[in-house]
Amino acid sequence: MILFKTIKWKNFLSTGNQYTEVDFTKNKTNLIVGTNGAGKSTVLDALTFSLFGKPFRKINKPNLLNSINQQQGVVEVEFSIGQKKYKIIRGIKPNTFEVYCNNQLVDQDAKAKDYQDHLEKFILKINYKSFTQVVILG
């Protein structure tokens, strides 16, 4: 089971150059509520982007960057699966994709697509479609 710890992002969608962080460990369950435009969907977009390289909503990758800064968009998510702790860093301009397991960078010798496949098949054990249908909408 995946237990999300934190997610943080900057220069992502309408957020600026300071990190916005959500800590999922403060309570056993989390409910995200707010007015229109408060950033509820941004949390979901950041989560799916960090894990799968694409947002939850149908937004083109260049449009994920803050429209003013247009660079250094980054999302970091921390979670655990069993005894292993993971951290994924994914960025746009510059493109970044790093996976850490217990504070050690997972080997990146393969192409980015192979690295993504490894993440989905061997770490998350779930693909984008299943994640958005079961975890996000569940």
N, C-alpha and C positions, 0 to 999 in steps of 0.2 A: 504494500500500500504506500502511495506517495503522500508524505506529510509536508505540505508547504510551510516554510518558515517565514521568509520575507521576500518581497519583490520591491525593487526600486528602479526608477528610470529618470532620465533627463533628456531634454531636447526631443521628446517623443510626443507627437501630436501637438496638443496645445500647451504642453508644459515647457517651462524654460530651462535655463542652464543650471538650476539647483535641483538636486535629487528630490523626488517625491518617493516616499517609502511607505509600504503597508506591512505591518507586522502581524502575521497570522497566528502567532503563538500566545497572544494575550488572553485569548478565550478558546474554549473547546470548539465552538462554531463561530462562523463569521457571517454577518449579514451586511451587505453594502447597500446603503440607501443614500439618497440625495436628490436635489432638484435637478431639472434638466440642465445639462452642461456642466455639472459638478465633477465629472470624471469617472463615473461608475463604469462606463463601457471602456474607458481608457485602461482601467485595471485589467479587464479581460483581454483587450488587445495586447497589452504589454506581456501578459502571462503567455498567451499563445504565440506571440512573436518570439519571446525568449526561448521557448521550447521547440517551436517548429519553423521559425523564420518567416512566418506570415501571421497577420492579425486575425482576430475573430471576425471582425466585420470585413466587408469587401472594400478594402482601401489599398491602393497601389503603394508599393514599397517607397517610392520617392515622396509620397504624401504623408508618410509616417513621421518624417522629420518636421520639427518645429519650423513653421513657415518664415520666421524671422531669422533664426540662427542658421538653418539649412546645413548643419554639420554636427558631428559628434553626438548623434542620437544613440543612446545606450540603454539597455535593459539588463538587469541582473536579478536572477531568481535563485533562492537557496531552498533546498528541500532535502528530505531524507527518505531513503527506502531501506527498511530494516536497520542495520547498524551502519550503513554507509551514508555519508553526508555529501551532497552534491551542490555545486554552484555552476550556473551557466551564465556566461556573459555574451550578449549578442549586440552588435552595434552596426550603425549605418553611417557612412562617411566619417571615418573609415569603416569598411566592413570588418567586423570582428565576430568570431564564433569560437568560444573557448568553453570546454567542459572540464570541471575539476571534480575529482572524487577524493574525499578525505584530504583536501588541500593540495592534491597532486594533479597537475595538468594531465588529462587523458591524452594518450598518443595521438598526434595530428598528422601522421604521415600520409593518410589517405586524402582523396579529394573531399571538398566540402560536402558533396552529396553523400559520399560514403560515410563521412563523419556523422551526418544527420541520420542516415539509416542506422548506424551503430547506436546512436542515442535512442532512437525510437524502438529498435528491436531488442536491444540488450540491457538498456538502463530503464527507460520509461515503460517499455513493453506495451505501448499503445501508440497508434498513429493519430494524425491531426483530426481526421474525420471522427474517429471513435472518441477522442478527447473532447471535441466540441459538442458531440451529441450526448455523451455520458457525464463528463465532469462539469462542463460549463452549463449545459442546459438541464442536467440531472437535478 
